[in-house]
Amino acid sequence: GTTLAEHRFNTRELRKGNDILDVWFESGASHHAVLESTHPELGYPANMYLEGSDQHRGWFQASLLEAAGYRDTPPFKQILTHG
């Protein structure tokens, strides 16, 4: 992984922020960390997202909106929900 120092941030000047854009934003952006940064060999988009049906308005929606703004394409080819 990369560190803040590798991105040329002066870590001594960084301060914790308390503002929250959306509680699902971090989760919704996880596809970027997994598919593009940590494991690029998996390829983008993911073949499938698998999660409980309670995530239709949670993780699935957040992932879709974040990816639409960032890449103009969904981060998954298929969704499979259960429950």
Residue, then its C-alpha position, 0 to 999 in steps of 0.5 A: g500500500t501507499t502512505l500519506a508521505e508517498h503522496r507528498f502530504n506533510t503529515r505534520e500539518l494534517r488534522k482529523g476532520n469531523d465532517i461526514l459526507d455520507v456514512w456509506f461513502e467510504s464503503g461505497a468507494s471500497h471497490h477502488a481500494v480492492l480492484e484498482s489499488t490492492h488487487p488490480e489483477l482482479g480487474y475492473p469492474a468486479n464480476m459480481y457483488l454479493e450481499g444481503s437485500d438490505q444493502h440495495r440502498g446501502w453498499f450497492q447504491a453507494s458503490l454505484l453512485e461513487a463509481a458513476g461519478y468517478r469512472d462513469t461506469p458501475p463497479f460491478k457486472q452483476i448483483l446477487t442479493h439474498g435474504 
